[in-house]
Amino acid sequence: MSTDLITHPLLGVALALHPQVALRPEPFGALAYHYGNRRLVFLKHPDMVAVARALNDHDSFAGALTACGVAEARWPSFVTAFQALQESQVVVVRTLPQAGQEEDHS
């Protein structure tokens, strides 16, 4: 197993589902449909769906993986999969508020 992926920079990035993406649960995981670019992507495992849904609740991708109970040995495959989701614009980088600033909820 490559340690490059376990320490991959994506693990420290805050991600979120794109606002124009909807997830439809399926027995194998979920379908992700992007209403903007009209792409349909398969999330082929329930753990992928759990992590995708948890992204907004954590300050990093690694935080979402940990919260969802994904073993570190599986992180490289999740990094690869979520890189592809980022390229498809299913997930996007989320900007976190600076220390001392509150999020704008207007």
C-alpha positions as CSV (number, residue, x, y, z in Angstrom):
1,M,0.0,0.0,0.0
2,S,1.3,3.4,-0.9
3,T,1.8,5.9,2.0
4,D,1.6,8.7,-0.5
5,L,-2.2,8.4,-0.6
6,I,-2.5,8.1,3.2
7,T,-0.8,11.5,3.5
8,H,-2.4,12.8,0.3
9,P,-3.2,16.6,0.4
10,L,-6.9,15.9,-0.3
11,L,-7.2,14.5,3.2
12,G,-6.6,17.9,4.8
13,V,-9.1,19.7,2.6
14,A,-12.7,20.6,3.6
15,L,-15.0,19.1,0.9
16,A,-18.7,19.3,0.3
17,L,-21.2,18.0,-2.1
18,H,-21.8,20.5,-4.9
19,P,-25.0,22.4,-4.2
20,Q,-26.4,21.2,-7.5
21,V,-25.9,17.5,-6.7
22,A,-28.6,15.2,-5.5
23,L,-27.9,11.7,-4.1
24,R,-30.5,9.0,-4.7
25,P,-30.1,6.0,-2.4
26,E,-29.7,2.6,-4.2
27,P,-29.0,-0.9,-2.9
28,F,-25.4,-0.7,-4.1
29,G,-24.8,2.8,-2.7
30,A,-26.2,5.9,-4.5
31,L,-26.6,7.7,-7.7
32,A,-25.2,11.3,-7.7
33,Y,-26.8,13.5,-10.3
34,H,-25.4,17.0,-11.0
35,Y,-28.2,19.2,-12.2
36,G,-25.7,21.8,-13.6
37,N,-23.5,19.6,-15.8
38,R,-26.0,16.8,-16.1
39,R,-23.6,14.1,-15.1
40,L,-24.7,10.9,-13.4
41,V,-22.1,9.2,-11.2
42,F,-22.4,6.0,-9.3
43,L,-21.3,5.8,-5.7
44,K,-20.7,2.1,-5.6
45,H,-20.6,1.4,-1.8
46,P,-22.7,2.6,1.1
47,D,-19.5,3.8,2.9
48,M,-18.9,6.2,0.0
49,V,-22.4,7.6,0.4
50,A,-21.9,8.0,4.2
51,V,-18.7,9.9,3.7
52,A,-20.2,12.1,1.0
53,R,-23.1,13.0,3.2
54,A,-20.8,13.7,6.2
55,L,-18.4,16.1,4.3
56,N,-20.2,19.3,5.4
57,D,-20.0,18.3,9.1
58,H,-16.2,18.1,9.2
59,D,-13.3,20.4,8.6
60,S,-11.4,17.9,6.5
61,F,-11.9,14.9,4.3
62,A,-9.9,12.9,6.8
63,G,-12.3,14.0,9.5
64,A,-15.3,12.8,7.5
65,L,-13.5,9.4,6.9
66,T,-12.7,9.1,10.6
67,A,-16.2,10.0,11.7
68,C,-17.7,7.4,9.3
69,G,-15.5,4.7,10.7
70,V,-13.5,4.1,7.5
71,A,-10.3,2.2,8.4
72,E,-7.1,4.0,7.4
73,A,-6.1,1.0,5.3
74,R,-9.1,1.9,3.1
75,W,-8.3,5.7,2.8
76,P,-6.2,5.3,-0.4
77,S,-9.2,4.0,-2.3
78,F,-11.4,6.8,-0.9
79,V,-8.8,9.4,-1.9
80,T,-8.8,8.0,-5.5
81,A,-12.6,7.9,-5.6
82,F,-13.1,11.4,-4.2
83,Q,-10.5,12.8,-6.5
84,A,-12.7,11.5,-9.4
85,L,-15.8,12.9,-7.7
86,Q,-14.0,16.3,-7.5
87,E,-13.1,16.1,-11.2
88,S,-16.7,15.4,-12.0
89,Q,-17.8,18.4,-9.8
90,V,-19.8,16.1,-7.6
91,V,-17.8,17.3,-4.6
92,V,-16.1,20.7,-4.3
93,V,-13.6,22.3,-2.0
94,R,-15.4,24.1,0.8
95,T,-14.0,27.3,2.3
96,L,-13.9,27.3,6.0
97,P,-14.5,30.5,8.0
98,Q,-11.3,32.1,9.4
99,A,-10.7,31.9,13.1
100,G,-12.8,34.5,14.9
101,Q,-15.2,34.9,11.9
102,E,-18.7,33.4,11.9
103,E,-20.2,31.8,8.9
104,D,-22.7,33.9,6.9
105,H,-26.1,32.4,7.2
106,S,-28.0,35.1,5.3
